[in-house]
Amino acid sequence: MSGMVYLVGAGPGDPGLVTARGLELIKKADCIIYDRLSAPELLDYARADCEQIYVGKADQHHTLPQEEINALLVEKARLLSNVVRLKGGDVYVFGRGGEEGIYLAEHGIAFTVVPGVSSAIAGAAYAGIPVTHRGIATAFRVITAHNRKDQTTEMDFASMRDDQETLIFLMGLSKVGEIADGLMEAGRTGNTPVAVISHATTPAQKVCVGSLDTIAQKVSVQQLTSPAMIVVGEVVRLRETLNVFEKMPLFGKKYLVPKIGSEPSRLAERLRAKGAAVTECMVGEIVGIPARYTRQELSQVDILLFTSQNGVEYFMRNLFASGLDVRILSHARLVVIGQKTAQKLREYGLCADFIPEKFDSDALLSELKQYMKQLHADDPFRRLVTWYPTAKNAKDELVDGLLEVCDCGRLNVYDNVVCEPKINGTPASINDEELISYDGIFFTCASSAERLLGGKNLEFLQQLGVHTSIYSIGPKCSRALGSLGITPVIEAGVHTYEGLLRLIL
């Protein structure tokens, strides 16, 4: 019995514009067959064991001909349960999704369609251009500007003379002059506003505005690159007021975020929400360390100390694997560091008893000691037992400091393991020239700094600090960067992702 093929529209480029249903299917896919124009960041949501196959097309350079893509869909559907065909924009708007659906039907393969946000509308909107506007444009038309042989399609320019109709040409960057001439010959005036939008809805977006009689020359001067769309009509004049995307505080900025694990970075999401172009580079992965706990052991524990979401996650996994659940923790005090760790604990129906106000090591240790001394006052003759679920490679500074006030033992519940660098799930390396091209690099832990930059030439690292802003989430991370020879390091005043974001806003 064959599996199901999902023809999913990925949206126009901004990964945030994928539909909720589309993202759900990406997360559970056994295989993703994806295009050049689908946002590569979406692949970070795929399972680690999901097969990913690139079949992108650029101009006349095709990774696979369409006929072979069709056959590949059938082949994978006969082997796997959930196959996602991820297509840029909307599946059926010049995306050849209809051809793929017909081929699947002819071969007895079940499929369904998840529509996507089309660049025809979203790309114009991100450039500050509404495709319709009361009193200006009452309709819009979407036209493809070239055929399979890269020739200008036979467009009925005579039917496009209505000034109240917005014209949207997709895949027409190389034909902008021919399109403008055709419209003027048909009767549109030379001063009709035109916008050419390159890499719409992404931080690389560039917009060239002119009129039918000037746009070809202006596009040539600005050297725009594909993918690009052309918008013709009076609504283009509204861009001056409605262009909010390009006015976002980080628009045009390019950042690198090294991360541990394949999950999309929350910091990267926040940066993108402010308009930045962000590359996420995975330099390590989290691997659980299985363990079994007994009722007797846990009955002796007075305090559970969690300093990370991973600590919570993998301790709970071991708890459940031991045949126990959260009821066994009812007598223990739960101490967490950071609101995100507290939020992770709440996912298991547990509330933190204590969250220190400060996260730097000295202030943190002082607050924890004070809290434990208060608890100890109830029974001054018994040392409190504290379990600290943490990473195998975590340093012992916190445990050593707490031994003054309690019996603190660390539980290694996960390991932060070095891996081959990956970008969007694919092995990749970032050379020195690329590193220095970023406006900033954000380090959220010491291990990511050591793995990305360890072994680099000291002279280069000193240049990196001059040409690229180096951001650190806190003192421990800053010390790791300093030991590598990087100066200056810009450290967040509040040691959170929000604190890092405030540094650059």
C-alpha positions as CSV (number, residue, x, y, z in Angstrom):
1,M,0.0,0.0,0.0
2,S,1.4,3.4,-1.0
3,G,1.8,6.4,1.3
4,M,0.4,9.8,1.0
5,V,2.0,12.7,-1.0
6,Y,1.3,16.2,0.3
7,L,1.8,19.0,-2.2
8,V,2.7,21.8,0.1
9,G,3.0,25.5,-0.7
10,A,6.0,26.9,1.3
11,G,5.1,30.5,0.8
12,P,7.1,33.2,-1.0
13,G,10.4,33.2,0.9
14,D,9.8,34.4,4.5
15,P,9.7,31.1,6.5
16,G,7.1,32.7,8.8
17,L,4.6,32.7,5.9
18,V,4.3,29.0,5.7
19,T,0.8,27.8,6.8
20,A,0.2,26.0,10.1
21,R,-0.8,22.9,8.2
22,G,2.2,23.0,6.0
23,L,4.6,23.3,9.0
24,E,2.8,20.4,10.7
25,L,3.4,18.1,7.7
26,I,7.0,19.2,7.4
27,K,7.6,18.1,11.0
28,K,6.2,14.6,10.4
29,A,7.5,14.0,6.9
30,D,9.5,10.8,6.1
31,C,10.8,12.5,2.9
32,I,10.8,16.1,1.7
33,I,11.3,16.9,-2.0
34,Y,11.9,20.6,-2.1
35,D,12.4,23.5,-4.6
36,R,14.9,26.3,-4.9
37,L,12.3,28.9,-3.8
38,S,11.1,27.2,-0.7
39,A,12.6,28.8,2.4
40,P,15.6,26.7,3.4
41,E,14.9,27.4,7.1
42,L,11.8,25.3,7.0
43,L,14.0,22.2,6.7
44,D,15.2,22.8,10.3
45,Y,11.7,21.6,11.4
46,A,12.1,18.2,9.7
47,R,12.8,15.1,11.8
48,A,16.5,14.1,12.0
49,D,15.7,10.9,10.0
50,C,13.7,12.7,7.3
51,E,15.2,12.2,3.8
52,Q,15.6,15.6,2.1
53,I,15.9,15.7,-1.7
54,Y,16.6,19.0,-3.6
55,V,15.1,19.3,-7.0
56,G,15.4,23.0,-7.6
57,K,15.3,24.8,-10.9
58,A,17.1,28.1,-11.8
59,D,16.5,29.5,-15.2
60,Q,17.2,26.6,-17.6
61,H,19.4,24.7,-15.1
62,H,17.3,21.9,-13.6
63,T,18.5,19.5,-10.9
64,L,15.9,17.1,-12.2
65,P,13.6,17.4,-15.2
66,Q,9.9,17.7,-14.3
67,E,9.2,14.2,-15.6
68,E,11.8,12.7,-13.2
69,I,10.4,14.7,-10.3
70,N,7.0,13.2,-11.0
71,A,8.5,9.7,-11.1
72,L,10.5,10.4,-7.9
73,L,7.2,11.3,-6.1
74,V,5.7,8.0,-7.1
75,E,8.8,6.1,-6.1
76,K,9.0,7.6,-2.6
77,A,5.3,7.3,-2.0
78,R,5.5,3.5,-2.6
79,L,8.2,3.3,0.0
80,L,7.2,5.8,2.7
81,S,4.1,6.9,4.5
82,N,4.4,10.7,4.4
83,V,6.0,12.4,1.4
84,V,6.0,16.2,1.3
85,R,6.6,18.0,-2.0
86,L,7.6,21.4,-0.8
87,K,7.1,24.1,-3.5
88,G,7.8,27.9,-3.3
89,G,4.7,30.1,-3.1
90,D,1.5,28.4,-3.9
91,V,1.4,24.9,-5.3
92,Y,-0.9,25.8,-8.2
93,V,0.3,29.3,-9.1
94,F,2.8,28.7,-11.9
95,G,4.3,25.9,-9.7
96,R,3.5,22.9,-11.9
97,G,1.7,21.4,-8.9
98,G,-1.2,20.5,-11.1
99,E,1.0,18.4,-13.4
100,E,2.4,16.6,-10.4
101,G,-1.1,15.9,-8.9
102,I,-2.3,14.5,-12.3
103,Y,0.7,12.2,-12.5
104,L,0.2,10.9,-9.0
105,A,-3.5,10.3,-9.7
106,E,-2.7,8.4,-12.9
107,H,-0.3,6.2,-11.0
108,G,-2.7,5.4,-8.2
109,I,-0.9,7.5,-5.5
110,A,-3.0,9.3,-2.9
111,F,-2.2,13.0,-2.6
112,T,-3.6,16.2,-1.2
113,V,-2.9,19.8,-1.5
114,V,-1.9,22.4,1.1
115,P,-2.2,25.8,-0.5
116,G,0.6,28.3,0.1
117,V,0.9,32.1,0.2
118,S,1.6,33.3,-3.3
119,S,4.4,35.7,-4.0
120,A,2.0,37.5,-6.4
121,I,0.3,39.0,-3.4
122,A,2.7,38.7,-0.5
123,G,5.7,39.9,-2.5
124,A,3.9,43.1,-3.5
125,A,2.6,43.6,0.1
126,Y,6.2,43.3,1.5
127,A,7.2,46.0,-0.9
128,G,4.4,48.2,0.4
129,I,2.2,47.7,-2.6
130,P,-1.4,46.4,-2.2
131,V,-2.6,44.7,-5.3
132,T,-6.0,46.3,-5.0
133,H,-7.0,49.6,-3.4
134,R,-10.3,51.3,-3.3
135,G,-10.5,54.1,-5.9
136,I,-7.2,53.0,-7.5
137,A,-7.3,49.3,-8.5
138,T,-10.4,47.2,-8.6
139,A,-8.8,44.0,-9.9
140,F,-5.4,42.3,-10.4
141,R,-4.0,39.8,-12.9
142,V,-1.1,37.4,-12.5
143,I,0.8,36.5,-15.6
144,T,3.8,34.2,-16.2
145,A,6.4,36.0,-18.3
146,H,8.2,33.1,-19.9
147,N,7.6,29.6,-21.0
148,R,9.6,26.3,-20.7
149,K,12.0,27.4,-23.5
150,D,12.7,30.7,-21.8
151,Q,10.8,32.6,-24.4
152,T,8.4,35.5,-23.7
153,T,4.9,34.0,-23.5
154,E,2.3,35.2,-25.9
155,M,0.7,37.8,-23.7
156,D,-2.4,39.6,-24.7
157,F,-1.2,43.1,-24.0
158,A,-4.3,44.6,-25.6
159,S,-6.4,43.2,-22.8
160,M,-4.2,44.9,-20.2
161,R,-5.0,48.6,-20.9
162,D,-7.3,49.1,-17.9
163,D,-5.5,51.5,-15.5
164,Q,-7.6,50.1,-12.6
165,E,-6.2,46.6,-13.1
166,T,-2.9,45.8,-11.3
167,L,-0.7,43.6,-13.4
168,I,1.7,41.1,-11.7
169,F,4.3,39.4,-13.9
170,L,6.2,36.5,-12.3
171,M,9.5,35.1,-13.6
172,G,10.0,38.1,-15.9
173,L,13.1,39.8,-14.8
174,S,14.9,39.2,-18.1
175,K,11.8,40.3,-20.0
176,V,11.1,43.6,-18.2
177,G,11.9,45.7,-21.2
178,E,9.8,43.6,-23.6
179,I,6.9,43.7,-21.1
180,A,7.1,47.5,-20.7
181,D,7.2,48.0,-24.5
182,G,4.3,45.7,-25.0
183,L,2.1,47.5,-22.5
184,M,3.0,50.9,-23.9
185,E,2.2,49.7,-27.5
186,A,-1.1,48.5,-26.2
187,G,-2.0,51.9,-24.8
188,R,-0.7,52.1,-21.2
189,T,1.0,55.5,-20.8
190,G,4.8,55.7,-20.3
191,N,4.5,57.2,-16.9
192,T,2.5,54.2,-15.5
193,P,4.3,53.3,-12.2
194,V,6.2,50.0,-12.2
195,A,8.0,48.1,-9.4
196,V,10.4,45.2,-9.8
197,I,10.8,43.3,-6.6
198,S,13.8,41.0,-6.2
199,H,13.9,38.2,-3.5
200,A,10.5,39.4,-2.2
201,T,9.6,38.8,1.5
202,T,13.2,38.0,2.4
203,P,15.9,40.2,4.1
204,A,17.6,40.3,0.6
205,Q,14.6,42.0,-0.9
206,K,15.4,44.9,-3.3
207,V,12.9,47.0,-5.0
208,C,13.4,49.1,-8.2
209,V,10.7,51.7,-8.9
210,G,10.2,53.5,-12.1
211,S,7.7,53.9,-14.9
212,L,7.0,51.9,-18.1
213,D,9.4,54.1,-20.1
214,T,12.2,54.0,-17.5
215,I,12.0,50.7,-15.7
216,A,14.2,48.6,-18.0
217,Q,17.2,51.0,-17.7
218,K,16.7,51.3,-13.9
219,V,16.7,47.6,-13.4
220,S,19.8,47.3,-15.5
221,V,21.6,49.9,-13.3
222,Q,20.6,48.3,-10.0
223,Q,21.5,44.8,-11.3
224,L,18.6,43.0,-9.6
225,T,18.8,39.2,-9.5
226,S,16.1,36.5,-9.7
227,P,13.6,35.5,-8.4
228,A,11.9,38.7,-9.2
229,M,8.4,39.9,-9.9
230,I,7.0,42.9,-11.7
231,V,4.1,45.0,-10.5
232,V,2.4,47.5,-12.9
233,G,-0.2,50.0,-11.9
234,E,-1.2,53.0,-9.9
235,V,-1.0,51.1,-6.6
236,V,2.8,51.2,-6.9
237,R,2.6,54.9,-5.8
238,L,1.3,53.7,-2.4
239,R,4.7,52.2,-1.6
240,E,5.9,55.5,-0.3
241,T,3.5,55.2,2.6
242,L,3.0,51.5,3.0
243,N,6.6,50.3,2.8
244,V,7.0,49.0,6.3
245,F,9.0,45.8,5.7
246,E,12.2,47.6,4.5
247,K,11.9,50.0,7.5
248,M,12.2,47.2,10.0
249,P,15.1,47.9,12.4
250,L,17.3,45.1,11.3
251,F,16.4,45.0,7.6
252,G,19.5,44.5,5.5
253,K,21.5,43.2,8.4
254,K,23.2,39.7,8.1
255,Y,23.8,37.6,11.2
256,L,25.1,34.2,12.1
257,V,23.7,32.1,14.9
258,P,25.7,29.0,15.9
259,K,23.4,26.6,17.7
260,I,23.4,23.3,19.5
261,G,20.8,20.8,18.2
262,S,18.7,20.8,15.0
263,E,15.7,22.7,16.4
264,P,15.2,26.1,14.9
265,S,16.8,28.8,17.1
266,R,14.4,31.0,19.0
267,L,17.0,33.8,18.8
268,A,17.1,33.5,15.0
269,E,13.3,33.7,14.9
270,R,13.4,36.9,16.9
271,L,16.1,38.4,14.7
272,R,14.1,37.5,11.5
273,A,11.0,39.1,13.0
274,K,12.9,42.3,13.0
275,G,13.9,42.0,9.4
276,A,17.4,40.5,9.7
277,A,18.8,37.8,7.4
278,V,19.9,35.0,9.7
279,T,22.0,31.9,9.0
280,E,21.7,29.1,11.6
281,C,24.7,26.9,11.9
282,M,24.4,23.7,13.9
283,V,27.7,22.9,15.6
284,G,26.6,20.3,18.2
285,E,23.7,18.0,19.0
286,I,22.0,17.0,22.2
287,V,22.0,13.3,23.0
288,G,20.2,11.9,26.1
289,I,22.0,9.7,28.7
290,P,19.6,7.0,29.8
291,A,19.3,6.3,33.6
292,R,16.9,4.7,36.0
293,Y,15.7,6.1,39.3
294,T,14.0,4.4,42.2
295,R,11.3,5.6,44.5
296,Q,13.6,5.3,47.4
297,E,16.3,7.5,45.8
298,L,13.8,10.2,44.9
299,S,12.2,10.2,48.3
300,Q,15.5,11.4,49.7
301,V,15.7,14.4,47.3
302,D,14.9,17.8,48.9
303,I,15.7,20.0,45.9
304,L,15.8,19.5,42.1
305,L,17.9,22.1,40.4
306,F,17.4,22.7,36.7
307,T,19.6,25.2,34.8
308,S,18.4,24.4,31.2
309,Q,15.4,23.2,29.3
310,N,17.4,20.1,28.2
311,G,18.0,19.3,31.9
312,V,14.3,19.2,32.4
313,E,13.5,17.3,29.2
314,Y,16.0,14.5,29.7
315,F,15.5,14.1,33.5
316,M,11.8,13.7,32.8
317,R,12.4,11.2,30.1
318,N,14.5,9.1,32.5
319,L,11.8,9.5,35.2
320,F,9.1,8.1,32.9
321,A,11.5,5.3,31.7
322,S,11.8,4.3,35.3
323,G,8.1,3.7,35.5
324,L,7.5,6.8,37.6
325,D,5.8,10.1,37.0
326,V,5.7,13.6,38.5
327,R,3.7,12.6,41.6
328,I,7.0,11.2,43.0
329,L,8.3,14.8,43.1
330,S,5.5,16.2,45.2
331,H,7.7,16.6,48.3
332,A,10.7,18.2,46.5
333,R,11.4,21.9,45.9
334,L,12.0,22.8,42.3
335,V,14.6,25.4,41.5
336,V,15.1,26.6,38.0
337,I,17.4,29.2,36.3
338,G,15.6,31.3,33.7
339,Q,12.0,31.8,32.7
340,K,12.4,29.4,29.7
341,T,13.5,26.6,31.9
342,A,10.5,27.3,34.2
343,Q,8.2,27.3,31.2
344,K,9.6,23.9,30.2
345,L,8.9,22.6,33.7
346,R,5.3,23.8,33.3
347,E,4.9,21.6,30.3
348,Y,5.0,18.7,32.7
349,G,2.5,20.3,35.1
350,L,5.1,21.5,37.5
351,C,5.7,25.0,38.8
352,A,9.1,26.3,40.0
353,D,9.4,27.1,43.7
354,F,12.4,29.5,43.1
355,I,13.8,31.4,40.2
356,P,17.0,33.5,40.9
357,E,16.8,37.1,39.7
358,K,20.3,37.1,38.2
359,F,22.0,34.6,35.9
360,D,25.7,35.5,36.2
361,S,27.6,32.8,38.0
362,D,28.6,34.8,41.1
363,A,25.2,36.4,41.8
364,L,23.4,33.1,40.9
365,L,25.4,31.1,43.4
366,S,24.8,33.7,46.1
367,E,21.0,33.7,45.6
368,L,20.9,29.9,45.6
369,K,22.9,29.6,48.8
370,Q,20.6,32.1,50.5
371,Y,17.5,30.2,49.4
372,M,18.9,26.9,50.6
373,K,19.9,28.4,53.9
374,Q,16.3,29.5,54.4
375,L,15.1,26.0,53.7
376,H,17.8,24.6,56.0
377,A,16.5,26.7,58.9
378,D,13.5,24.4,59.2
379,D,15.8,21.4,60.1
380,P,19.3,22.8,60.9
381,F,20.7,19.3,61.8
382,R,20.1,17.7,58.4
383,R,21.9,18.6,55.2
384,L,19.5,19.1,52.3
385,V,19.9,16.7,49.3
386,T,20.0,18.4,45.9
387,W,20.0,16.7,42.5
388,Y,21.3,18.7,39.6
389,P,20.3,17.2,36.2
390,T,22.8,18.7,33.7
391,A,25.0,18.1,30.7
392,K,27.9,15.6,30.8
393,N,30.4,18.3,29.8
394,A,29.1,20.9,32.2
395,K,31.6,22.3,34.6
396,D,31.4,21.6,38.3
397,E,31.6,25.2,39.5
398,L,28.0,25.4,40.6
399,V,28.1,22.0,42.4
400,D,31.3,22.9,44.2
401,G,29.9,26.2,45.4
402,L,26.6,24.6,46.6
403,L,28.4,21.9,48.6
404,E,28.9,24.5,51.4
405,V,25.2,24.5,52.1
406,C,23.8,21.1,50.9
407,D,24.7,17.7,49.6
408,C,24.6,18.5,45.9
409,G,25.0,15.8,43.3
410,R,25.0,16.2,39.6
411,L,23.1,13.9,37.3
412,N,24.4,13.7,33.7
413,V,21.2,13.4,31.8
414,Y,22.4,14.6,28.4
415,D,25.5,15.2,26.4
416,N,26.4,18.2,24.2
417,V,28.2,16.3,21.3
418,V,30.3,17.9,18.6
419,C,28.9,17.4,15.1
420,E,29.9,18.3,11.6
421,P,28.6,21.9,11.0
422,K,25.2,21.9,9.3
423,I,23.1,24.7,7.8
424,N,19.4,23.9,7.2
425,G,20.1,20.2,7.9
426,T,22.9,19.9,5.3
427,P,26.6,19.6,6.1
428,A,28.3,22.9,5.4
429,S,31.4,24.8,6.3
430,I,31.8,28.5,6.9
431,N,35.2,29.8,5.8
432,D,37.0,32.8,7.2
433,E,35.9,35.1,4.4
434,E,32.2,34.2,5.0
435,L,32.6,34.7,8.8
436,I,33.9,38.2,8.4
437,S,31.1,39.1,6.0
438,Y,28.4,39.0,8.7
439,D,27.3,42.1,10.5
440,G,27.3,40.1,13.7
441,I,27.7,36.6,15.2
442,F,25.6,35.7,18.3
443,F,27.0,33.2,20.8
444,T,24.6,31.7,23.3
445,C,26.9,29.2,24.9
446,A,30.7,28.7,25.4
447,S,30.7,25.4,23.5
448,S,29.3,26.9,20.3
449,A,32.1,29.6,20.4
450,E,34.8,27.0,20.9
451,R,33.4,24.7,18.1
452,L,32.9,27.5,15.5
453,L,36.1,29.4,16.1
454,G,38.5,27.0,17.9
455,G,41.6,26.3,15.9
456,K,41.3,29.5,13.9
457,N,44.4,31.6,13.4
458,L,44.7,34.2,16.2
459,E,45.4,37.0,13.7
460,F,42.2,36.2,11.9
461,L,40.2,36.1,15.1
462,Q,41.5,39.5,16.0
463,Q,40.4,40.8,12.6
464,L,37.0,39.2,13.1
465,G,36.4,41.1,16.2
466,V,37.1,44.4,14.4
467,H,35.0,43.8,11.3
468,T,32.1,41.8,12.8
469,S,30.2,42.5,16.0
470,I,30.6,39.5,18.4
471,Y,27.7,39.2,20.8
472,S,27.7,37.0,23.9
473,I,24.8,36.0,26.1
474,G,26.8,36.1,29.4
475,P,30.1,36.0,31.3
476,K,30.8,32.3,30.8
477,C,30.4,32.7,27.0
478,S,32.4,35.9,27.0
479,R,35.3,34.2,28.8
480,A,35.3,31.4,26.2
481,L,35.5,34.0,23.4
482,G,38.2,36.0,25.3
483,S,40.3,32.8,25.7
484,L,40.2,32.3,22.0
485,G,41.6,35.8,21.5
486,I,38.5,37.6,20.3
487,T,38.0,41.3,21.4
488,P,35.9,43.2,21.8
489,V,33.0,41.1,22.9
490,I,29.6,42.7,23.4
491,E,27.8,41.0,26.3
492,A,24.1,41.2,27.0
493,G,23.2,43.0,30.2
494,V,20.4,40.6,30.8
495,H,21.6,37.1,29.9
496,T,18.7,36.0,27.8
497,Y,17.8,36.0,24.1
498,E,15.7,39.1,24.7
499,G,18.8,40.7,26.3
500,L,20.8,39.9,23.2
501,L,18.2,41.4,20.9
502,R,18.0,44.6,23.0
503,L,21.8,45.0,22.3
504,I,21.2,45.7,18.7
505,L,17.8,47.4,18.7
